[in-house]
Amino acid sequence: MNVSLRAAVDADFEACRRTYFAEMDWVNERLGLKRDEQESMFRKLWDPAQVCIIQADGIDVGWLQTVVSKSEHMLGQIFVDAPFQRRGIGTEVLRRIIDEASRRRLPVRLAVVKFNPSRRLYERLGFRVTHEDDRKVYMTCDPDTASEVT
């Protein structure tokens, strides 16, 4: 399977929104978050300049949002549509992000809800918990760690 990324455009918003809520509704419900507030927050935070669409064999299958600065590569979100999960697509995309950041000698940082099963994937790829709050763990993959894992 050929996994690739393309820059998002405004027209991708609705598909990204659908994927987000398909994958996150159970998390938001468990956290007691209101759907209308989450819809508003999603609109506010979705920025096509920070979003890439994940493609598998030329088909849009998910998306990710990252912010790269001089000091870090921040992974805000990554989602793969349910029919395409467990095929290594997310792992491949994450490895590319880690490799790119490692070449620039930057850590990759992310936050994940404590009970989200994707945490195991992040740990497998070399992320370690740096701190936590009542809902999330904050994780980092340092450039030196990345070369050992990927």
C-alpha positions in Angstrom: 0.0 0.0 0.0 1.4 3.4 -1.0 0.8 5.9 1.9 1.2 9.6 1.0 0.3 13.0 2.4 -1.2 16.0 0.6 -1.8 19.5 1.8 -5.3 20.1 2.9 -7.6 22.7 1.3 -10.7 24.4 2.7 -12.9 21.8 0.9 -11.4 19.1 3.1 -12.9 20.6 6.3 -16.2 18.6 6.2 -14.5 15.2 5.6 -12.0 15.9 8.4 -14.8 17.0 10.7 -16.7 13.8 10.0 -13.7 11.6 10.7 -12.8 13.5 13.8 -16.3 13.0 15.3 -16.6 9.4 14.1 -13.4 8.6 16.0 -13.7 10.9 19.0 -17.4 10.9 19.9 -16.8 8.0 22.4 -13.9 9.9 24.0 -15.8 13.2 24.2 -18.8 11.3 25.7 -16.7 9.6 28.3 -15.1 12.9 29.2 -18.6 14.5 29.5 -17.9 17.0 26.8 -20.8 18.6 25.0 -21.1 18.0 21.2 -22.0 21.6 20.3 -19.0 22.9 22.2 -16.7 20.3 20.5 -18.1 21.3 17.1 -17.3 25.0 17.9 -13.8 24.1 19.1 -13.1 21.9 16.0 -14.1 24.8 13.7 -11.9 27.2 15.6 -8.8 24.9 15.7 -9.0 23.3 12.2 -6.4 25.2 10.1 -5.8 23.9 6.6 -2.2 25.3 6.7 -1.5 22.8 9.5 -3.4 19.9 8.1 -2.3 17.1 5.7 -4.6 14.6 4.2 -3.5 11.0 4.5 -3.9 9.0 1.4 -3.5 5.2 0.8 -3.1 4.3 -2.9 -4.5 7.7 -3.8 -7.6 7.5 -1.7 -8.2 10.0 1.2 -8.2 7.9 4.4 -7.5 10.3 7.2 -5.7 13.5 8.2 -3.3 14.9 10.7 -2.6 18.4 12.1 0.9 19.4 13.0 2.7 22.6 14.0 6.4 22.8 13.4 8.5 25.4 15.2 12.2 26.0 15.7 12.0 24.0 18.9 9.6 21.1 18.3 7.3 19.3 16.0 3.8 19.2 17.6 1.4 16.6 16.5 -2.0 18.0 17.3 -4.1 15.3 15.9 -4.0 12.2 13.6 -7.0 10.2 12.4 -7.4 7.3 10.1 -10.9 6.4 8.9 -12.2 3.2 10.6 -12.2 1.0 7.5 -8.5 1.7 7.0 -7.3 1.3 10.5 -5.0 -1.6 11.6 -3.3 -1.6 8.2 -0.1 0.2 9.3 -1.1 3.6 7.8 -1.0 5.6 11.0 2.3 3.9 12.0 3.8 4.8 8.6 2.7 8.4 8.9 3.9 8.7 12.4 7.3 7.2 11.5 7.6 9.8 8.7 6.9 12.6 11.2 9.4 11.2 13.7 12.0 10.8 10.9 11.5 14.3 9.6 11.7 15.8 13.1 14.8 13.7 13.9 16.6 14.9 10.8 16.0 18.5 12.1 17.0 17.4 15.6 13.6 18.3 17.0 11.4 16.4 19.4 7.9 15.4 18.5 5.4 16.2 21.1 1.7 15.2 21.5 -1.0 14.9 24.1 -3.4 12.0 24.3 -6.4 11.2 26.5 -5.3 8.8 29.1 -7.7 6.0 28.1 -7.2 6.3 24.4 -5.8 3.0 23.0 -3.6 5.0 20.5 -1.3 5.7 23.5 0.1 2.1 23.0 1.1 3.0 19.4 2.9 6.1 20.5 4.8 4.2 23.2 5.8 1.5 20.7 7.2 4.3 18.4 9.4 5.6 21.2 7.2 8.3 22.8 7.6 8.7 26.6 5.3 10.4 29.0 6.7 13.8 30.2 3.8 14.8 32.4 0.0 14.5 32.7 -3.1 16.3 33.9 -6.4 14.9 35.0 -7.4 13.9 31.4 -4.3 13.7 29.2 -0.8 12.4 29.1 1.8 14.5 27.3 4.4 12.6 25.4 7.7 13.3 23.6 9.8 11.4 21.2 13.3 12.8 21.3 15.5 12.8 18.2 17.9 10.3 19.8 15.1 7.9 20.7 13.6 8.1 17.3 16.7 6.7 15.6 16.6 3.7 17.9 13.0 2.8 17.2 12.4 3.5 13.5 
